Amino acid sequence: MEYASISRHLARFVDRLSYKDLPPSVIDRVKGRILHGVCTAFAGYEHPMVQAGKRLILNEEKGSPGTTTILGANVKASKLGAAFVNSMMLSCRNQHDSYRMLIHPSAQVLSSALAVAENNGTSGKDVLVGLAAGYEVLTRLASSEEYVLDAHAHGFRASPLFGVFGAAAATGKLMGLNEDQLRDALGFAATFAAGTAEGPRGGSGESMFQDAHATRSGIMASLMAQEGFTTTEQAIEGEAGFYNAFTGKYQRDYETVVGDLGKRFELLNITSKRYPCAGFNQLPIMLMARMVKEHKFTPDQITRIDIEMSPYETRYPHPQFARRWTVVGLIEYFVSVAAVAGDFPQSRPWQNYIIGSVVSGGGTDAAASQDLAVFNTLKKTQLHSNIHRPIYHPKITVRLKNGKVIEAENDKKELFWGVKEEEELAVRLKPLMGMSEKQLSGVQGAVRGFEKLKGAGDFLKLVARREAAKKA
């Protein structure tokens, strides 16, 4: 049998993929990624880093004709510039989607695909195919948990490392690259991959810039391949290739990467985020909120809360060099908020440490009372690392004063969201989005019928400005 490299396998899959190859479940998930990305981006529009990024791009491109929409800004920039800002917007609230907890696909795939599709006048149906190609290539390359955790063990951050491939695959498909060109685009993505985990470990904000830079690099990879630049065949699995460089190992079983391409879609394992916080906090919040609703206990009835999670969650970004969180960054904190409030809110002022905290002071008796209840609950909450517990599979035990013990657990399937679930989240986010009811309804309708759009520009017109934003 003739040897085919990983980049060749993936390029062939992307080249041959068509709309008829996408099962309804995949189409629904891809549409869900569009709606989630746009809504969380609009909710994060006013973040100061997003505004700084927008100024940087517009100042650097001053005098050049803008062709590509910056979401919500009512202004255009270059493909690379708009994709950079839009990726930051998707990332800034830490509410972007996740794959294997540590990778955020839409920050790169959606941002790059919309930029290229708008310039090319691509139909809605073809945009869905391009997005599916990008999400599938990204998730296939990261399909073994070992690859992702090994990258973090070497001090790299997995999201930009793997995300650049998704951006290259999506944009390459939308540009109409052939198999050879797509292979070269993926080869360039391998050599453009970058991003360390020291920033997230230290609590600084590099993450959104890393994903935004990976978005630009993915587009550049496809543009270079389109111009005829070439790369090595084994850019991914070679002895000095991507996997060895970033994970310290290249002799692996790559069946999870290339096996059953087009028959089994790994992108279906992308998870959404209900709350604006780290992925590993999503399920514990949801679990505690459900326990409160089902068993109707109050904070003062609790004597102890025990949370069991994987050490890769409790010691983010990696057990070898875990981050030291402030109180409002602790998993115990988020669970305590859910125990008191029965949920976790979507907003709080940007200058505060964790977006969404109810521990904000507020100056009212009710707020002060809730703050004290969260603090008292936090003192009764213990977090335990369990090496046998999978990532995204928390267990919570609540002990009450009357002797009752309540145990529950959940898993990542609760975050496998399509359009319906994302529309429900959009309602929660609407006060932050600056969208009018009419605008949001139009966006939701367009996403539901995305395959019917004649051009991506029709969708971008709907999200070019924030119709209900407060005027300065």
N, C-alpha and C positions, 0 to 999 in steps of 0.2 A: 504493500500500500504506500502511495506517495505521502511523504510527511507534509503536514500543513501546520503552520505556526498558530499560536493562539490569535494573534492579530488577523491572520488569514481567515480562520474559522469565523471570527466575529464580523469581519468585513463582509464575508460572503453572506452571513445571516442578514446584516443590515441592508446590503445591496438588494437582496431578494425579497425582503419583507414588504408586504402590501397590506392594504386595509382589510382585505378579505381574510388575511391570516390572523387577524386579531379577534380572539373570543370576546363575547359580550362583557365578561368579567374584567378583561384587560381594558377595554374601552371605557367602562365605568370607572375603573381605578385611575386611568390617565386623566379623564375629565375631572375626577376628584382632586387630582394633583393641581390642575389648572385653577380650580376654584379656591382651594386651600392657599395656593401660592399668592394669588391676587388679593384675597381678603386679608391675609396676614401681612402682606406687603403694604397695603393701604393703612392697616392699623399701625404699622411702624413708620409711616411716612415722615412724621415729625421728629423722629429720633435725631438728635444733634449730629451723630456720626453720618447718618444718611444725608442730612442737609450739607454737611461738610464735603462728603463725597460728590454730591451733585455739583456744588460750587467748584470743586477741583476740576471735574470733567468739563464743565461749561467754560471755565476760565482757560483751560488748556486748549480747548477746541474753538475758542472765540474766532469768529470770522469764517469758520467752516460751515457749510450747509448741513444742518442736522437732518437725518433721515429716519431716525429710530426713536420711538416713544420711551420717555422716562415715565414710569407709571405714576399717575396722579399729579404730575408736575405741570401739565399743559405746555411742555417744551420738548424739543427733540435734540438728540445728540448723534454721534456716530454709532454704528453697530456695537463696536467695542466699548464705547463710553456708556451708552445706555444699558448694555448688559451688565456692566460693572456696577452701576448705581442700583439697578433693579435687583441684582443678587444681594447687595448689601441690605436692601429693603426687605427682602424675604428672610434674611438672617437676623436682623437686629433685635427682634423680640425674643429670639430663641424659641420660636414657635414653628420653625420650618419642619418639614417631615423628616423621618429618620429611616435608616436601614442599618441593621445590626447596631443600633443605638448610636454609633459614632459617626455615621455618614449622613449627610443631608442632601439628597439627590436633587430636589427642585431648585435649590439655590444655584446650581450650575446648569442643570438640564433645561428647566423651564425658562430661565433668564436668557440663555443663549439661543434656544429654539425660537422664542418669540421675536428676538432681535433679527435673526436671519429670515424668518418667515415673513415678517413685515416688509423687509426690503425686497424679497423675491416675489411678493404677491401670492404666496402659497395658499392653497385652499385649506379649509378647516380639516377636511378628511386627511390630507397629506401632513398637516401639522400633527395630528394624532398619531400617524405612523412614525413621524420623526421623533416625537416624544417617547413613544413606546420603544423605539430603537435605542434611544439614549438611556432610558431608565434600565432597559434590559442589559445593555453592555456594562453599565456601571455595576449593577447588582450581580451580574455573572462574575465579573472580575473580583468582587468582594464576597463571593458566595460562600466561601469557607470562613467560618468564624475565626479560624486559626490565622488567616491572612491579615484580618483586621487587627486582632489582638497582638500579633507579632509586630505589625507596623508601630503600634502604640508602645510596645515594649522597647522599641528602638528609638523612641522619642519623637516619632512623627505623628501627625494628625491625619487620620484616615479620610476625612471628608474631602479635602482638596486633592489628596493623592488619587483617590478613585473617581472623584467627581469630574476631573478634567477629561477622563475617557468618555463619560456620559455626554459632556458638552460637545466633544469632538464627534461622537457617533451621531448625535441628534442633528448637529449643524451640517455634518457631511452628508447625511441622508437628505436633508432639506435643500442642500446645494446641488443635489443630483450627482454626487461623486460616484465613480464606478468602483468595482471591487478593489482594484489595485490602489486607487487613490484613497479609498477608505482605510485600507491597510496602512498606508503611509500616514494618514491622519492619526490613527491610533498609535503608530510608532512615534510620531511627534508628541502626542499626549504623554507617552511614557517618559520621554526625556524632559518634558516641561513640568512634570509632577513635582510638587514641593509643599512644604508646610510642617513646622514643628509643633509639638504639643506643649512647649514651655509656656506660651502665652495663656492658654486655657488653664494650665496647672497653676499659674501665678495669679489668675483672675483678671487678666487684662483683656482687651477687646480685639485681638488680632484675628479671631476666628472669622468674623464677617468679611475681613479683607482677604483672608486666605481663600475663602470660597469665591469671592468676587474675582480675584486674580485668576483662579482656576477656570472660571467662566470665560474670561478673556483668552486665556491660553488655549482652551478647547476650540474656540472660534478660530484663533490664529492657526491651530494645527490643521483645521480643514481648509482654510484659505491657502496655506502653504502647499498642501497636497493638491489643491485645485490648480495651483500655478506650476505644478510639475516637480516640486521638490520631493525627494525620496528618503526613506529611512531603512534601517536594517530589518530583516525578516523576523528576527527573534528579539525584538525590542522589549517584549514583556517577560518571556521566560528564559532568555539567554543567560549565560553564566555571569555576565555583567549587566543584565537587564533589570527591568522594573522590580520584579519580585525579589531578586537577590539584594538589590540596592536598598529596598525599603523594609524588607522583612527578614533579611539575612539567610534566605534559603530559596533555591530555585528548583531543586529536584523534588517535585511534588506530584500528587495525583490531580490532574487538572480536569477530571471528569465533571466536577461541579461547574466548571467554567464553560466548557464547550459541549457537554452532553445534552442531547435532546433539544438543541436550539430550535425555537419555533414551535415546539410541541409542549414544552414546560416553560412557563413564564415566571422567572424569579422575581420580577418587579411586583408581583402580587404580595410579596413579603415586606414591601415598604409600609411603614406605619405612619399614622398622622399624629398630630399633637393637639390635644384639647386645651392645654394651658400654656402660657408663655414662660416656660422653664425647661430645664434639662429633660431629655427623653426618659431617663431613669426615674424621674419624679412623677411621670404621667400616671402610670398604673397604680402606684401606692395612693395617690390622691383619689383616683376613681374608686379604688377598692374601699378606702375608708369612708368616702362619701356614701357609697352603697350600703356599707355596714350601718352607718348612722340612720339612713333612711329605712332600712329593713328592720332594725332592732330598736330604734327609737331611744337610744341612751343619750344622756347629756354629759357634758364634760365633767361635771362634779361627781358623777357616778363612777367615773373611771379610776381604777387604782393603778393600772399599768397597761402600757401598749408595747408589744414586741413586734418588730419588723424584721423579717428574714429576706435577704436579697443576695444576689451574686456579688462576690468581692470586686468584680469588674465594674459594678455599679456603685458600691459603697466606697470604693477607693479610686474614683475617676481622677485623671484620665487613664491611669494604670496603677495596679497595686505597687509597682516598684517606685513610683513617685506620685503619690496621691496629693490632690489639692487640699489645702487647709481652708475650709469654708468659714465664713462668718456665720453667726447664728441663723440668719434668714436665708442661708444657702444650704443648710443641712436638710437631708431627707426627713429627719425627725420633725423639722419645722413645718414642712409642707403637709405632712400627715397630721400634725397637730392643728394646723389651720383647718383642714378638712374635717377633723373631729369636732371643732368648735362651730364652724360656719356651714358644714354640710356640703361644702364645695370649695372651689378656689377661684377668686375673681380674675377678670381679664385685664384690669388696668390699675395703674398707680402712677404718680409722677415719675418722669424719666430719671431724675437725679437720685432717686432711691435705689438701693443696691439690687433688689430683686423686683422686677416688674410683676405686679399682680399681688403683692403682699397686702394683707389686711392690717398688718401691724404698722400703721402709718400715723398714729397719734390723732389726727383729725380734729381734735379740740372739742369733741362732744363726749357726753357721758357714755353713750352707747359704744363709741369707738374705744374709749378707755377701758370699758368693761370687757369688750371683746379682746383687746390687747392682753389684758391680765389673764383671761381665760386661756388664750393661746400659750402664754408664758407658763402658766401652771400645768397645762397639759404637756408641754414640751419637757418639763422636769420629770414627768412620769413615763416618758417614751424612750425606748431603747432600740438601737439598730444593731443587727447581727449579720455578719458576713457568713454565708454558707456556700462553700465551694461546690456542693452538690446541687445547688439551686441554679437553674438556667437564667441567663439574662432575660429580662422582661417577663419574670414569673414570680412576683413578690407574694409573700404570705404575711398576714397580719393577725396577731392574737390580741384581743382586748379582754382584760379582766375587770369585772365590775365589783363594787362594794358588797353586793348581795351574793357574791360567790360565783356568779354566772361567768363562764368563759366562752367567748365568741371567736371562732377561727374562720378565716376565709382567704382565698387566693384568686388571682386572675392571671391572664397571659396576654401576649401581644395581639392575639386575634381580635381583642376588643378595640384595637386601633387600626384594623384593616377597613378603612373608610372609603366609600365611593361618594357619588354626588349627593345622595340623600343626607348622609351624615355631615358632609361639609356645608350643606345649606343650613343645617341646624346650628353649626358653629358660627356661620356668617351672621345669624341673628344675635348671637352673644357678642360678636365683634363689632356690630354695626355702630354703636356709639363712638367707637374709636376710629372708624374708617373714613369719615368725611364723605360718605356716600348718601345720596338721597334715596328714599324708598324706590323711586322710579329707576334710578341708576342701578341699584343693587338688583332689582327685579330684572332689568335688562341684561345684566351680567350673568345672573343665574340662568336665564332663558337661553342666552347665547352658549353657555357651557353645556347645557342639556342637549342642545341641537348643534354642537360644534361641527359635526361632520357635514352639516348643511351650509356652512359659511362659504361664500365664494372666495373670500380672501382673508388672511389673518389680520389685515388692516381694518376690516370691519369690527373685529373684536377689540383691537387696540384703540379704536376710536371711543369705545365704551369705557375704557379704563385710562384714558389720557389725562383726565383731571378729576379732582375731588369736588363733586357738584355741591355737596352740603358742608364743605369745610368752612370754619369760621373765618371771617375776614379780619385781617390784622388791623 
